[in-house]
Amino acid sequence: IRFKPEIIFPNTKWDSRLNNLVFNLGLVEMISYWKATCSPEIIIKAGFLDNEQIAWWKDLLLQGLGEFFYTNKIDFTKEDLVKFVINSNGHPGGGRSEKKLKNRDLILVGGGKDSAVTLEAFENKNCLMLNPTIAAKNIAKASGCKNPIIIKRTIDPKLFELNKQGYLNGHTPFSAYLAFISTLAVHLYNYKNIIV
């Protein structure tokens, strides 16, 4: 099964120096699809991870899916639960972009009271929203955020079809997802800081 999730960052110009950020965003996105089967191998073809990076991603997967493992009665302590296999001729991802970012803040708005308080605390109202709810849009508008950056994420409908058929489902590490998507956003839109 080939999944094709979609993420749309509006009004951007692509810069190949961001490839490593996109690769890592893809890895965190992958967790939502991996959990349907808990495949014993995650084969990486689109980039390269060294041993330290593999250990980090495996830790995020195991620690970030605690509720999922509990709900589905999966023993996440098994040594062979998942193995990362690098099947590319790539080199370690280039790390940080050398682009100098403007010293300004981008506030992540989810629509809850934390968003409202954070927006109230900052004079400049530069907002970032992912698939915003009506509450998020209303809070941004009420706070004076005139031109929010709205990122659209679409989960492949095939995943929902599999869940209906009885494939595994549960929570993923969404905070980690927000961290990766926000990091890419600050580079795309030239902000030095993301405020959550």
C-alpha angles and dihedrals in degrees: 000000000000115000122204111191115179133217120184121198106188125224098008136141115215120243117188089215085077095061092103092053090050091048091053092045086054090053093053089045089052092065091071090059098038091059092064090075107005089226111204090230132050106194115202113205102152098065147345134276124188121217093269091052092047089053090050094050092045089051091050091049094048097040096038096053097054095123091045093052092046094048093047095041093238120160100227091182093073109118093223098045092114137355126193113223119193109212102171139091090230130129127230109294112267096254115215125019111242091218112123108233125212113258097246137113132250114197119212108222119199099166102252133110092273089061092049093049093046093050090049091053095056126070096204110064106208108154135194119193132180114208089333122217121222088260091055092049092048093049092048092049094045091050093054099256099152104179110024120188105238117197117196119212121187120190111214107261089223088074091059090048090054091049090054088053091056103266114147121281138175145116122322128201094277094169088060089049090053090049092055096043091047092049091054090045095055089053093046095047098035103246122144097205136042114201118205 
